[in-house]
Amino acid sequence: MKFLFLFGVSIFLFTACTKTDLRVQGFVINVKGVAIENVEVSMQKNKKTLETTTDNTGYYRFDNVPSGTWEFTVSKEGYETQTETYSISGGSSGNVFTKNFEIKKP
């Protein structure tokens, strides 16, 4: 019984220490390099969709994102919608995946 308890605790600690959830962040700018606020940024993987909007500095952020292949969509009225697919995972930058987008007017 003691063995089963210790085994369960070991599995829990291993899982907690190897958590793969990431922070996904970046900026949205125009072709002149100027930040764009109120841009809708979404990420979709299978049936899961995450959505946010850029702040006044063009910054967006998602927390606790599972690693894997995600489709990003960046859109704002008056600009071309941009959709790109990225495989995200932890790496040399730890658990932070940074992706900046440049969007343009049609």
ABEGO torsion letter per residue (X at the ends): XAAAAAAAAAAAAAAAAABABBBBBEBBBBAAGBBBBGBBBBBBBEABBBBBBBBAAGBBBBBGBBBEBBBBBBBBBGBBBBBBBBBBBBBAAEABBBBBBBBBBX
